């Protein structure tokens, strides 16, 4: 996938004809589908959508930030320019 992504826009300049481009794209789609089938069968694909509301609630309830504090006078440099 990475190698294809690196050269996808320049396949014709690399010497591939239109039949090769069609065949490569078909193979790419085939293997992407195979990868997705394997992910689902092995339980590796996890959809977090059902948990979003609960995660947002936990973040809003238990995570808080204090007001920012100045640790270095960077605004001095802005006045020099």
VORO-297574 format. One line per field, with one value per atom (N, C-alpha, C): residue number from 1; residue in one letter; atom name; x, y, z. Coordinates in steps of 0.05 Angstrom, whole numbers. Layout:
# VORO-297574
num	NUM; ...
residu	A; ...
atome	CA; ...
u	X; ...
v	Y; ...
w	Z; ...
END
This chain:
# VORO-297574
num	1; 1; 1; 2; 2; 2; 3; 3; 3; 4; 4; 4; 5; 5; 5; 6; 6; 6; 7; 7; 7; 8; 8; 8; 9; 9; 9; 10; 10; 10; 11; 11; 11; 12; 12; 12; 13; 13; 13; 14; 14; 14; 15; 15; 15; 16; 16; 16; 17; 17; 17; 18; 18; 18; 19; 19; 19; 20; 20; 20; 21; 21; 21; 22; 22; 22; 23; 23; 23; 24; 24; 24; 25; 25; 25; 26; 26; 26; 27; 27; 27; 28; 28; 28; 29; 29; 29; 30; 30; 30; 31; 31; 31; 32; 32; 32; 33; 33; 33; 34; 34; 34; 35; 35; 35; 36; 36; 36; 37; 37; 37; 38; 38; 38; 39; 39; 39; 40; 40; 40; 41; 41; 41; 42; 42; 42; 43; 43; 43; 44; 44; 44; 45; 45; 45; 46; 46; 46; 47; 47; 47; 48; 48; 48; 49; 49; 49; 50; 50; 50; 51; 51; 51; 52; 52; 52; 53; 53; 53; 54; 54; 54; 55; 55; 55; 56; 56; 56; 57; 57; 57; 58; 58; 58; 59; 59; 59; 60; 60; 60; 61; 61; 61; 62; 62; 62; 63; 63; 63; 64; 64; 64; 65; 65; 65; 66; 66; 66; 67; 67; 67; 68; 68; 68; 69; 69; 69; 70; 70; 70; 71; 71; 71; 72; 72; 72; 73; 73; 73; 74; 74; 74; 75; 75; 75; 76; 76; 76; 77; 77; 77; 78; 78; 78; 79; 79; 79; 80; 80; 80; 81; 81; 81
residu	X; X; X; X; X; X; X; X; X; X; X; X; X; X; X; X; X; X; X; X; X; X; X; X; X; X; X; X; X; X; X; X; X; X; X; X; X; X; X; X; X; X; X; X; X; X; X; X; X; X; X; X; X; X; X; X; X; X; X; X; X; X; X; X; X; X; X; X; X; X; X; X; X; X; X; X; X; X; X; X; X; X; X; X; X; X; X; X; X; X; X; X; X; X; X; X; X; X; X; X; X; X; X; X; X; X; X; X; X; X; X; X; X; X; X; X; X; X; X; X; X; X; X; X; X; X; X; X; X; X; X; X; X; X; X; X; X; X; X; X; X; X; X; X; X; X; X; X; X; X; X; X; X; X; X; X; X; X; X; X; X; X; X; X; X; X; X; X; X; X; X; X; X; X; X; X; X; X; X; X; X; X; X; X; X; X; X; X; X; X; X; X; X; X; X; X; X; X; X; X; X; X; X; X; X; X; X; X; X; X; X; X; X; X; X; X; X; X; X; X; X; X; X; X; X; X; X; X; X; X; X; X; X; X; X; X; X; X; X; X; X; X; X
atome	N; CA; C; N; CA; C; N; CA; C; N; CA; C; N; CA; C; N; CA; C; N; CA; C; N; CA; C; N; CA; C; N; CA; C; N; CA; C; N; CA; C; N; CA; C; N; CA; C; N; CA; C; N; CA; C; N; CA; C; N; CA; C; N; CA; C; N; CA; C; N; CA; C; N; CA; C; N; CA; C; N; CA; C; N; CA; C; N; CA; C; N; CA; C; N; CA; C; N; CA; C; N; CA; C; N; CA; C; N; CA; C; N; CA; C; N; CA; C; N; CA; C; N; CA; C; N; CA; C; N; CA; C; N; CA; C; N; CA; C; N; CA; C; N; CA; C; N; CA; C; N; CA; C; N; CA; C; N; CA; C; N; CA; C; N; CA; C; N; CA; C; N; CA; C; N; CA; C; N; CA; C; N; CA; C; N; CA; C; N; CA; C; N; CA; C; N; CA; C; N; CA; C; N; CA; C; N; CA; C; N; CA; C; N; CA; C; N; CA; C; N; CA; C; N; CA; C; N; CA; C; N; CA; C; N; CA; C; N; CA; C; N; CA; C; N; CA; C; N; CA; C; N; CA; C; N; CA; C; N; CA; C; N; CA; C; N; CA; C; N; CA; C; N; CA; C; N; CA; C; N; CA; C
u	16; 0; 17; 38; 54; 69; 79; 94; 75; 51; 31; 24; 19; 12; 35; 59; 82; 83; 75; 78; 51; 29; 2; -2; 7; 2; 21; 41; 62; 65; 44; 46; 51; 38; 42; 70; 81; 109; 128; 120; 137; 136; 119; 119; 95; 76; 52; 32; 19; -2; -29; -50; -76; -87; -80; -89; -75; -50; -35; -48; -55; -67; -93; -110; -135; -130; -112; -105; -94; -77; -65; -87; -105; -126; -145; -151; -168; -154; -128; -114; -113; -109; -109; -135; -157; -184; -188; -179; -182; -168; -143; -127; -136; -147; -159; -183; -199; -223; -214; -194; -184; -174; -159; -149; -172; -193; -216; -231; -233; -246; -230; -204; -187; -189; -189; -192; -218; -240; -266; -267; -256; -256; -239; -217; -200; -208; -227; -236; -218; -201; -182; -194; -216; -228; -248; -244; -260; -273; -300; -314; -320; -308; -311; -335; -350; -373; -393; -400; -420; -410; -384; -372; -367; -371; -364; -377; -403; -417; -407; -402; -391; -363; -346; -319; -320; -338; -340; -349; -368; -377; -354; -338; -315; -295; -289; -270; -280; -305; -317; -318; -323; -327; -300; -281; -257; -231; -232; -207; -212; -195; -197; -170; -169; -144; -145; -123; -121; -115; -119; -113; -83; -76; -47; -32; -7; 10; 35; 45; 68; 93; 108; 133; 158; 154; 176; 165; 180; 170; 174; 160; 163; 152; 134; 123; 143; 166; 187; 198; 202; 213; 194; 168; 149; 151; 157; 159; 184; 205; 230; 228; 209; 209; 193
v	-24; 0; 25; 25; 49; 54; 32; 35; 45; 35; 44; 73; 81; 108; 127; 119; 136; 141; 122; 124; 127; 126; 125; 148; 171; 194; 194; 178; 178; 151; 135; 108; 109; 127; 129; 138; 157; 165; 143; 124; 102; 80; 82; 63; 44; 49; 31; 42; 24; 32; 31; 39; 41; 13; -8; -35; -43; -36; -41; -25; -1; 16; 4; -6; -18; -43; -60; -85; -79; -60; -53; -43; -26; -16; -38; -57; -80; -97; -102; -118; -103; -77; -61; -63; -60; -62; -90; -111; -138; -142; -134; -138; -121; -97; -81; -95; -107; -122; -146; -161; -184; -175; -153; -143; -137; -124; -117; -142; -163; -188; -201; -201; -213; -198; -171; -155; -161; -163; -169; -197; -216; -244; -248; -233; -236; -217; -201; -183; -159; -153; -131; -104; -103; -77; -71; -49; -40; -14; -14; 11; 25; 48; 62; 81; 82; 100; 96; 71; 67; 78; 81; 89; 119; 133; 162; 178; 174; 190; 184; 159; 152; 163; 161; 172; 202; 216; 245; 252; 236; 241; 237; 216; 211; 234; 242; 264; 290; 296; 321; 320; 296; 293; 292; 277; 272; 285; 298; 312; 342; 356; 385; 398; 422; 436; 462; 469; 494; 516; 541; 563; 563; 571; 571; 591; 585; 603; 609; 633; 641; 629; 615; 603; 617; 632; 646; 672; 693; 718; 720; 704; 704; 730; 744; 768; 791; 788; 808; 808; 784; 782; 794; 792; 804; 834; 847; 876; 886; 869; 877; 878; 864; 863; 885
w	0; 0; 0; 16; 18; -8; -20; -45; -67; -68; -87; -82; -58; -51; -60; -57; -65; -94; -110; -140; -154; -140; -153; -173; -167; -185; -209; -208; -229; -243; -243; -255; -285; -299; -328; -334; -319; -324; -317; -299; -292; -313; -333; -355; -355; -338; -338; -358; -373; -392; -378; -392; -380; -371; -385; -377; -351; -348; -323; -300; -305; -284; -274; -293; -285; -269; -278; -264; -236; -234; -208; -189; -198; -181; -173; -190; -183; -162; -165; -145; -118; -119; -95; -80; -95; -82; -71; -86; -76; -50; -48; -24; -1; -7; 15; 26; 9; 18; 34; 25; 40; 68; 69; 94; 113; 103; 120; 130; 112; 120; 143; 140; 161; 187; 185; 210; 224; 209; 221; 233; 219; 228; 253; 255; 278; 301; 297; 318; 322; 302; 305; 298; 285; 278; 300; 313; 335; 328; 328; 322; 349; 353; 378; 378; 356; 354; 377; 384; 405; 433; 436; 461; 463; 441; 440; 462; 466; 486; 514; 520; 546; 550; 529; 532; 536; 521; 525; 553; 564; 591; 611; 607; 625; 624; 599; 596; 609; 603; 615; 645; 656; 685; 700; 690; 706; 696; 673; 664; 664; 677; 677; 675; 665; 662; 678; 690; 704; 683; 692; 675; 668; 644; 636; 653; 658; 673; 656; 658; 643; 655; 638; 648; 636; 615; 603; 590; 591; 579; 549; 533; 505; 492; 505; 494; 492; 506; 503; 475; 463; 436; 415; 420; 401; 400; 422; 423; 409; 406; 393; 363; 352; 322; 310
END
